[in-house]
Amino acid sequence: MIILEKPYISDFLTDTIKNNNFSVLKTNLSKSILPDNFLIEENKAVELKNELFYSNSENSIDWILKNFGSEEISAYIKICKNKVRFRESIKQIYPHFYFKKVLLSEIESINSNKLKFPIILKPSVGFLSFGVYPIKNQTEWENTISKLKQEIEKHKGVFPCDVVNFDEFIIEEMIEGDEFALDAYFDENGEAVILNIFKHPFFDDNDVSDRVYYTSPEIIKNNLNKFKKILDNIGKCCNFKNFPFHIELRANENTIIPIEINPLRFCGWCITDIAYFAWGINVYEYYFKKLKPDWSKILSNVENSYYYFTMADIPSDIQKEKIKNIDYENYLKNIKNPLEIRKINPNKNPVFAIIFAKTNSIDEIKNLLKLNMKKFIVV
């Protein structure tokens, strides 16, 4: 069963539901976009104990925990959504990894002399980059506390507390290496099936944004087997089965360490759809039909290009409700070969577009990281 929630549902996902007759939880939102014959009433949905679940958004977590609190699916979600609990669950894989739980009320009184810089500070229960801060030294620590207070005030109440909760934080060691993101699921035997592998570039060391992710045949070939081995080990530690997820990793020459794992979904904002444009994989069908990509065959039939998505983010100091217009024409000049353009309402969302594209130039991707988005926003 699929649970559809805000902030964004792609036409690709709704078409997949219709073409495959997938069941969807009946809500006010799903009723507005799907015919009634695809929808399951809530009283019947709560009886689906052994169903495969998927959601496009973590906003569905509250419903799952409320109605399936004693089931394995809720146990999986609780491990994934609490970063402290996740670190504790995989400690046997990474026995020397430094992390520390801290309450918001305790942060200001922490003796920063005892922290092992460089570190990352982030909510134990979080989403996207809200409240995430890389901190190199004690001076940056002091500055971060002030910024954190402002961000908490700005985003308080925007997401359910099961999605973003600023009451508890985790401090953990800075993980060196390239960042990757994967969409995958654990099958009925607990084996990981990888459907997407992206590389996540940044503008500089202080950048924690989600502006661009990209993939290529080389990225898949170089990382598929070693990433699968790590995921299989995580699955064994947590006893995950029949479970879709999105995970972020850092990889260097010596090790691969997970940053966080997001339950019940693939890449947010339906950006996981890029697998169809790049590889011809419909990730929703693969999960529900228990299919496994034949990567050797897939990669032998695609061009050696970069496939990427970019989120046209709205700078945090712009009041979204005051935006009058978006200069899409000039913005799109930075993207030579768009595969699909999804315009997003800028007055209600933190982005004004999601673009899927193909390029042979890594410079095109790097240029997007440098863009001043204010040039395209009229207030």
PyMOL commands that set and color helices and strands:
alter all, ss='L'
color gray80, all
select helices_A, chain A and resi 11-20+28-33+36-38+42-45+58-67+72-81+83-89+104-107+112-114+138-155+217-238+271-279+283-288+295-299+320-322+328-332+362-370+373-376
alter helices_A, ss='H'
color red, helices_A
select strands_A, chain A and resi 2-3+24-25+39-40+54-55+99-103+119-125+133-135+165-173+178-186+192-200+212-215+243-251+256-263+306-313+325-326+338-343+351-359+377-378
alter strands_A, ss='S'
color yellow, strands_A
deselect
rebuild
show_as cartoon
